[in-house]
Amino acid sequence: MSTSVFPRLEPRLPSVSKPIQYVGGELNSTVKDWASVDVRWALMYPDAYEVGLPNQGVQILYEVLNERDWILAERSYAVWPDMERVMREDRIPQFTVDAHRPVRDFDLFGISFSTELGYTNLLNALDLAGIPMHAVDRSDDDPVVIAGGHAAFNPEPIADFLDAAVLGDGEEVVLAISEVVREWKGEGEPGGRDELLRRLAVSENVYVPKFYDVTYAADGTIEAVVPNRPSIPFRVRKHTLMDLDQWPYPAKPLVPLAETVHERFSVEIFRGCTRGCRFCQAGMITRPVRERSIETIGSMVENGIRRSGFEEVGLLSLSSADHTEIAEVAHGLADRYEGTNVSLSLPSTRVDAFNITLANEFSRNGRRSGLTFAPEGGSERMRKVINKAVNEDDLIRTVAAAYSHGWRQVKLYFMCGLPTETDEDVLGIADLATKVIATGREVTGRNDIRCTVSIGGFVPKPHTPFQWAAQLDHETTDDRLKQLRDVVRADKRYGRAIGFRYHDGRPGIIEGLLSRGDRRVGRIIEEVWRDGGRFDGWSEHFSYDRWVAASERALAGTEVDLDWYTVRERGYDEVLPWDHLDSGLDKDWLWSDWEDALAVAADPDAVPDVEDCRWTPCYDCGVCPEMHTEIQIGPTGRELLPLSVV
């Protein structure tokens, strides 16, 4: 049996900030009898409650698992430093918020990583839970520690701390894993932990790092990654969920007790993206595109509002306006909820997918707060390099239409540090923002037009054409952003109408280290954690100097250093740390696309844009034949109704 830690926790709650985040009992949460189930999962999002609770991935798995009467799933989140001190003082272990059970009592400890900067929080949770930090030191009494999420597509930097990792969609594979665990336990746990991990590994859908040996060449590069025992596959495949209509989750959305970063009910209207932006890992690893039908979207929205009470509904995907029936979805939902307190929202919209009719439908029941577009590159040349087919005329025409139809605020998102980028490319952002303001003033005759420029640092990611690219050093990134800021501020006519938001280049360097690192980077993560590193995704907790010092200590005596992992360009023949992990993308196709990017950088007309394969012949990226999948899109010809108007 597992005993609740709440009697020890409750007296200490008044001494910590936001104690409500540790209490549990949210609407639609689930608590099951421990003894009545065969398999028990602790699911963690490795960030604070306010970030973790709205995470759709964890919510979906929580619900999918708990629907089975033989499985129990509970949630855990990273604890703030003040709560960590309390827990260490009173020997309270890492716990779940549902029934406040110690994480170490569960069969499986699943962690979903959206970003690599959550790795130190994983180590902290393991330590607080009393689970040996290194997988090699765990006994049969410890849970299987298993990672998922986008950052799990290269789990090598945390391989020493994981028992397993899952690539791709989790809905079906968590049930398959549960079946394996149930069968193994039912047989009396033969062969112990090692045999359970072997059974998971031979499925080819679960990666078990301990079953693979990594060797290094004299220059520090990887020589090979090979299985170290029979029947272990040489490559582990990602899992792809087909027919999203069969998986309409979350059907019982969790309603937070404390304020969270997203106070809305979210419906994923399709999964995957084939726009082919060369920097975008999410678009590459989630292929192919799989749409939900208009009927399923309508019923999910109706059910989610009824069960949660949320007043905002977000229709989410990587490029929501690309859904083949988005106009019908928007019109049907706007009709249904007109005159109620329910508002609809789309995340950032592609310039070439936006239209005023669509925007009017989504704002029919709410306020016209602002529109967000992501040109990504500051110049036409840069946008061709990254295959973001948005030209300046399209952008100006779109914002002119928006301003003339009553919008006053536009947000533009760009990246700094893209491959082949120059100072001029970045300074082009100021020119574009100025034209946006000038256009808004011209079409409205008003001076209260605003444009916010938000800039993020580019980080090369695995499984993308830019996985071989050199990352821009943080000094050059900061210098370019300073030049841009100075140009914007110096403009007396337009400068005050342009908001300017950016981060310095240092966190991006560490994200780059973690995203393309190999197993040697695990030593750095552990050094940082032991030196007090927590919540590295939060600027107030992040310390670049701590990471640099840890890198120097951990990599002393090796052929590699921080710059080797970040600002160095890779070659075709180099074995990349994730080459044995199969996202379905053909390596030769990725390399060819990388070469096309370099060719376009020298001559913008050298290579045509890679168009969206939803509407064009196949570009042979490899995903559909390799993964035995296919693009699933409408139009279905169906309607949102028979859902009645509220």
PyMOL commands that set and color helices and strands:
alter all, ss='L'
color gray80, all
select helices_A, chain A and resi 6-15+19-22+34-36+49-52+56-66+81-90+103-105+116-129+135-137+150-153+156-161+171-186+192-201+209-211+244-246+281-285+294-308+320-322+326-337+351-353+356-363+380-385+392-404+423-444+465-468+474-490+495-497+506-515+521-530+544-554+562-566+587-602+623-627
alter helices_A, ss='H'
color red, helices_A
select strands_A, chain A and resi 39-45+71-77+108-112+144-148+164-166+206-207+212-216+222-227+236-237+265-268+270-271+290-291+312-316+343-345+371-376+409-416+450-457+498-502+581-582
alter strands_A, ss='S'
color yellow, strands_A
deselect
rebuild
show_as cartoon
